[in-house]
Amino acid sequence: MQEAIASLPSAHATCAAVIAAFHLWHERREMIPALARELSSVPGYASSFDLDYAEGDCAGLTIFEVDIHRGREQHFLGVLYGESVMTVFLYSPRTFTLSAGRDESADYDSDQMLTSDPRRMDELDAVGMFHQVPKCRPRQLATVDLAF
C-alpha cells in the first residue's frame, strides 16, 4: 500500500495542474466537454461525471487520487466545475456519509452515496457528493471564479 501511495502525485501539484487547465480552457472559450478531456490528462486522474446544476455553475465532477504525505489512508481531490467557477477540495473515504443501499426514490436531488471511491462511484454517487459537499465541508484547497 505504501508503494502505491508513494507513486501518486502530490495534492499540491495536482491542484496546481487543475487550476492551470481551468484557466487555459477558459481563455480558449471552449465548451465543458473540452475541460473534462483536459482534466482527464492530469496525473492522478481517477474518474469524471457529468452534472448539470445551477444553470452551468456546476457541470461536472472530476476526481483525482493524490498523496498528501501523511499516513496510509487514501486521499482524493474532488473538482466541481462549471462555465466560470471551479472548486477543488480534498477528501478521504470517511469524509462523506455513505448509505448501505439506495432508496428506490433516490434521484438527482438526493445526497445518498453508496461509495466515495471514484473507481466504484456511479452517476448517482457523484450527484450525492455534489449535494453533500456543502454539508460535509471537506478541506477546500482552491476556488476559481472567472465570471467577470
Rosetta blueprint (number, residue, H / E / L):
1 M L
2 Q H
3 E H
4 A H
5 I H
6 A H
7 S L
8 L L
9 P L
10 S E
11 A H
12 H H
13 A H
14 T H
15 C H
16 A H
17 A H
18 V H
19 I H
20 A H
21 A H
22 F H
23 H H
24 L H
25 W H
26 H H
27 E H
28 R H
29 R L
30 E L
31 M L
32 I H
33 P H
34 A H
35 L H
36 A H
37 R H
38 E H
39 L H
40 S L
41 S L
42 V L
43 P L
44 G L
45 Y E
46 A E
47 S E
48 S E
49 F E
50 D E
51 L E
52 D E
53 Y E
54 A H
55 E H
56 G H
57 D L
58 C E
59 A E
60 G E
61 L E
62 T E
63 I E
64 F E
65 E E
66 V E
67 D E
68 I L
69 H L
70 R L
71 G L
72 R L
73 E L
74 Q L
75 H E
76 F E
77 L E
78 G E
79 V E
80 L E
81 Y E
82 G L
83 E L
84 S L
85 V E
86 M E
87 T E
88 V E
89 F E
90 L E
91 Y E
92 S L
93 P L
94 R L
95 T L
96 F L
97 T L
98 L L
99 S L
100 A L
101 G L
102 R L
103 D L
104 E L
105 S L
106 A L
107 D L
108 Y L
109 D L
110 S L
111 D L
112 Q L
113 M L
114 L L
115 T L
116 S L
117 D L
118 P L
119 R L
120 R L
121 M L
122 D L
123 E H
124 L H
125 D H
126 A H
127 V H
128 G H
129 M H
130 F H
131 H H
132 Q H
133 V H
134 P H
135 K H
136 C H
137 R L
138 P L
139 R E
140 Q E
141 L E
142 A E
143 T E
144 V E
145 D E
146 L L
147 A L
148 F L
